[in-house]
Amino acid sequence: MALSCTLNRYLLLMAQEHLEFRLPEIKSLLSLFGGQFTSGQETYGKSPFWILNIPSEEIARNLMKRTVCAKSIFELWGHGKSPEELYSSLKNYPVEKMVPFLHSDSTYKIKIHTFNKTLTQEEKVKRIDALEFLPFEGKVNLKKPQHIFSILEDYGLDPNRIPENPHNIYFGRWIADGQRELIESYSVKKRLFIGNTSMDAGLSFIMANHGKVKANDIVFDPFVGTGKASRKNQKWRGPDENIRANLRQYGLEKYYLDVLVSDASKPSWRKGTYFDAIITDPPYGIRESTRRTGSQKEISKGIEKCPESHVPVSLSYHLSDMYFDLLNFAAETLVLGGRLVYWLPVYTPEYTEEMVPWHPCLELISNCEQKLSSHTSRRLITMEKVKKFENRDQYSHLLSDHFLPYQGHNSFREKYFSGVTKRIAKEEKSSQE
């Protein structure tokens, strides 16, 4: 099995968690660093092994400096569905691409990685010995080799039905590892101050990657929270103090600009574009309240500006209103190409794609689900600004055919607690039987 385009072919070893978030993260990071994810590469699903065409090793290394969804990346020298196909593939790999890493002055080692199966030491040695036809001229160094090569075998995803032979076998030169250790380093459990809605570290990194955040970008979170977190024998602290303390803990305080207290529905910003990304987790009304301060006349004024709309609109500030305000704010303040990344809670039995808020200035990039319970989930929505904001765009959602489905979010709190109540009642009944 000869490989085509071997010069740019890389193998990604993916983590087996947050499966829906992996593809959007890799796409976003490749785009950020000058690569492109072609349509033919979207067929991997839950598999931990992805073959990508990446323009250069530099882009591959930059990708791994950011990703938390990928474990490692390898320059792919060959692959096949059997050892014979793998060896044939390796023999067709250009020798001139191998030589810089196999010459007599180099040191190397070969590792075996199997997914969903454990090999004995004897089986590992046998696989390594079978590669003796490769032109290795350097010395083996198991502790500090200059180059690391890997044989990777895929035995599928079902631990109850492990095949005798692998589905696919890969061989490649290790390039770099991802940033998986950051998830533990920045764990919520290690933070000085924790709020009741503190975001999981892994998901926080994923959100930043979906937002294509890069060095020197200005990022805004319009729902940073109250900061009402406390520790034993310590007074309550304000949001600014808590944020600074957490950032100082990780040596990141120099990247922090400021925090302000205002109504997110009536932001106090001057007209203009300020932000490269807006990344946030709005309140759902479960562990925090959702309300608007001051006058409730803005929506009525919106209807007057859009007389074509015949949709009745409540003067109350519902969850759907909050998302309309968020999208309008993003459309107005993001730079062109800037991204909005936010969480959208949904009642899964009634969810449809039409319930995702829409805006004429924003293009939907990805929509990933994280299940919260049997009946609820939240979806990480990523949108990119593709059009300059105009005043008429502010109330365009009132003209949308999807306006009524949007309003399905307004009863999320009631449906959430209804499901919790039913679950508790069911558990109590089971315990009594």
N, C-alpha and C positions, 0 to 999 in steps of 0.2 A: 504494500500500500504506500505509494509514493506521496509525499506531502507537497502541496502547492503553496506558494507564497510562504515558505518556511522562514524567510528572512524576518518577517514581521509577526510570526506566530508565537503566542505566549499562552501558558496554561495558568489559570487562576484556581487556587484551592480555596473554596468558600466556606465560611462558617455555617453551621446548621441551625441558626436561630434568626429570628426576624426575616424569614424567607421572602416575604413580599417586598421588603425594603432593599434587598440586595441589588436587583437590577437597576432601579432608579438611582441608587448611590453610585454604582459603577458608571452608568451613563453620564451622570452629572460631573463626576470627577474627570472622566476622559475628556468631556467637552471643555472643562475648565483648563486642562493642561494641553489642549491642542490635538486630542485624539478624536475618534468617532466610533460609535457603536453601530455597526451595520445591521440591517434587518435580519440577515442570516444567522446572527449570533443570539437571537432571542428565544432559543428553543431549549434552554437548559432546565427550566423549572426548578425542581428541588435538588437536582444533582449538585454535588460539591465541586465538580470539575467543569470548568468553563474554558473553552478555547477562544482567544481573542486575537484579532489582528490589530496590533498597536504600532504606530509609525516608528518608534524608537525606544531604546532601553531607558533613556532619560525620562520619557513619559511614563513608562512602566514603573520606574522608581518613584516618581512624583505621585503616581496613583497610590502606591503602597505607603507613602508618607502620610496619607490622609484616611484611607479606608479603614473602617472597623468591621466591615462585613466580609472582607477577604482575609484569609490567614497568610497566604504566601503566593508569590508569582514566580514562574519558571520560564526560561527561554525553551520552547518546546522543540526538541530535536527529532522526536519520532513518537508515533502512537499506533495502536492497532487493537483489534479485538482478541488477539491471541499472541503468544510469544513470537510465532513465526511472522505475523504481520508487523509486529513491533520491530523485529530485527530487519525486515525488508525495508521498513520505513527509515530506520537509522542508516542503512547502507546507501540510501538515496539522499541523505542530508549532505549538503556541500562540505567537503573535507576542509576547505579553506576557512569555514566558519568554526570548525572544531579546533584547529591547530593552535590558536592563541591560548587555549585553556588546557591543552594536553601536552605541551612541549616538555622537554626533559628538565627544565629548570623550575617547573611548577609543582605544587603539591595539591592533593585532592583527596576527597573521600566520596563514597557512594552511600546514600541512605535509601531505605525502603519505607514507603508509606502505603498502608492499606486502609481502605475505608470499608467498615462493616465486616472485617475479618482480621484475626490475629495469626501471624505466621510464626513458625518455630525458627530458631536461629539457623538450623540446618537448611530450611527452605529459603531463608534470606541469602545465605552464602551461595546456594545453588543459582539463584537469580543473578547475583553479581558476577559469578564466574561465567555465566552465559554471555556476558558482554565483552569477553576477551578479544573479540574481533575489532573493537573500537581502538583507535590508535593512541591509547594512553601511554605516554613516555615519562611522565612525571612520577613522583614518589607519593605513596599513600601517607597521609597525616590525619589521624582521627581526631586530634585535639584542636589544631589551628590550621586547617587547610586553606589554601588560597581560593580554591574552587570547590563547590559542593554540587554534586549531581544526585538526582533522585529518580528512583523507579516508583511510580504511583499506580496502584491497582484499585479499581472500582468494582466492588462486589454488590452494588445496588443499595437500596434504602430499607429493605425489609430484614430486620434482625432475626426474624423467625424462619426466613427462607434464604439462607446464605448459599449461593451457588458454589459448586466445586471449583469452577474456573471463573475468573473475573470477566465482567462485561467489557471493560476497556483497560488497556495498560498504556502508561505514558512514561516517557523518559525525557528529562530536561535538566538544564543548568539553573540552579537556584539563583534568583536575582535579589529578592528582598522579602521581608515579612511585613504584614500589615500592622495596624496600631491596636491590636486587640488588648494589649496590656493596659491601655488607657482606661478601659471600662472599669478595671479593678482599681487603678490608681485614683480615679475621680469618683469612686463609688459614693453614693449618697450616705452610706453608713459612716464614711470617714469625714464628712463635712462638719464644720464647726456649728453651723446653723441649718436646721432643716424645717421647712414649712410643710403644711399638710398637702400641698400639691407639688412638692419638689420632683423634678423630672429625672427619670432614670438616666444614668450617665451615658450608656450605650445609645439610647434614643436621642439624647442631646447631640452627640457627635453625628449621628445619622441626619438629624435635622439640619445641622450646619453644612453637611456635605450635599444634601439635597438642595440647599440654598446657594451652592457654589460660592461659599464665603472664602475669600482669599486675603492675603496680607494687605493691611491698610484699608480694608473695607470698613464702612460704617454700618453697623447692624443695630436694629432697633427692636425691642420687645415691648409692645404697647400694653401687655398684661403681665408685667414682671412680678406683680403680687404685692401684698401688704408688708411682707417681711416680718410678720408677727411670729417669729420663732424664738424660742427661749431654751435655756439650759438650766439645770438645777442650780439653785442659789444665785441666779443671775436675773437682772431686770430685763423687761421687754426692750427690744431694740427696734429702731426704725429700719425701713428697707435699705436706705443708703448704707447704714452701718453694717447691716448683715451681708449685703452684697460685697462690700469692701473686705469684710472679714473672710468670706469664703474665697474671694479672688486672691487675697494676701496669703492664704493658706497654701495656694498652689503657685505663688510667685507670678500671678497674672494681673495684679492690680494696675500696672502701668497701661494695660489695654482698655481700662474702664473709663468711659467719658463722664457720665452723670446719670442721675435718676430724677424724675420730676413727678409730682402728683397732679393729675388732671383727669377729666372725664374722657375716656377713649372715644366716646361718640361725638365729642366736641373738642378735638385736639387744638392745642394752642400754638400750632406751628404757622409760620408765615407761608404764603403760597410759594411753591417751588419744589424741586426734587432734591432730596437730601440723602436717601438711604440706598445702599447697595443691596441690602437684604432686610426683610422683616421676618423674624422668626419668633413664633409665639405659641402659647397654649392658652386659649381663651377660657374663661370660667363657664362651666356647663350648668351651674346651678345645683350641683350635687354637694360638694364640699365647700363651695364658695357661692356667694350671691351674684346675680346678674341684674343690674339696675342702672338707670340713667339718672343723673342729677339734674336739677333745674327744670326748665320748661320742657313740655312734651309736644311742641307744635311743629317740630322739624318735618315729621312725616307728612303732616297735612299740607305743609308748604310744598313738599315734593309732589303730591298729587296734583296740586294746582299747576306745577310746572310740567306735568305730564297728563294733560286732560284726556289723552287717548286711553289711559288706563281706567278700567271699570272695576278694578279689584278693590274690595273693601279693606281698609287698613286700620288696625287698631292703634290707638294713641299710646297703648302700653308698650314697654320696651321688652320685646321678646328676644329669644335666642337668635331667630332669623334676622332681626333688626341689627343685632350686634355684628353678625357676619357681613351684612350689607355695609355697615359702617367701616368694618375692617377692610373689605375689598375696595371701597371707595378711597379710604385713606391710603392704601397701598398703591392704587392706580395713580393717585395724585402725587405721592411723595417718593416713590421708587424711581431710580434712574431707568432709562430704557435698557432692557435686558436684566434688570434686577429681579429678584425672586421673593415671593411671599410663600412662607412655609407655616402651616398652622394645622391644629387638630380639630376635627369635626366629629362630635359624638353622634351616633346613630342608633336607632332601635332596629335591630337587624331584621325582624320579620317584615318590616315595612320599607326597608331601605331600597332605593333605586338610584341609579346614577344621576337622574334628573334632580335629586335632592342636593347635589353639590352646587354651592353658590356660583353664579356666573357673573362676569363683568366684561364689557367690550374691550377694555384695555389690557385684560389679563388672559393668557393662554394656559389651559390646564396641562401640566407636564406629567404629573403622576398622582396616583390615588392608591394608597396602601392601607390595608386593614390590620389593626391590632385588636384581637378579641378581648373583651373585658369580662363577659359572662356569656351564658347560653343565649341571652336575648339582647345584649348590648355590645357594641364595639366602638372604637374611635378610628377615624381614618386620617392619615397624614396626607394633607393636600398640598401639593407644590404647584405654584402658578408663576408665570413669567410675564413681565410687562412688555408688551409688543406694540403698544400704541400710545401716543401722547395723550394725556388726560385733557378733556374739554368739559366745560360746565354741564353740557347736556348729558354727559355720561353718568352724572351723579345719581340720577333716578331711572336709569335705563332698565333696571331690574323689574320695575313696575310694569313694563311693557312686555316682559318675557312670558312665554307660554308656560314656563316652569315655575312661575311665581307661587302658585298654590302648593306644589310639591315642596318648595323651600320651607313653607310654613309648617311642614310636618315636624320640623326640629323644635317647635315651640312647646310641644308636650313631652319632650324627652325626659324631663325630670319626673313627671308623673308616671310615665311608662317604666322608667328605671326603678323607682321605688315600688311600683306595682309588682314588678318581677321579683324584687327582693322579698316583698311580703309573701308572695306565693311560694317562694323557695323556702323561707323560714317555716311557713305553715306545713309544707310537705315534709320537711325534716322533723318537725315536732310530731307529726302524725306517724312517721316511720319509727321514731324512738318510742312511741307509746304502744306500738303493735308488738 
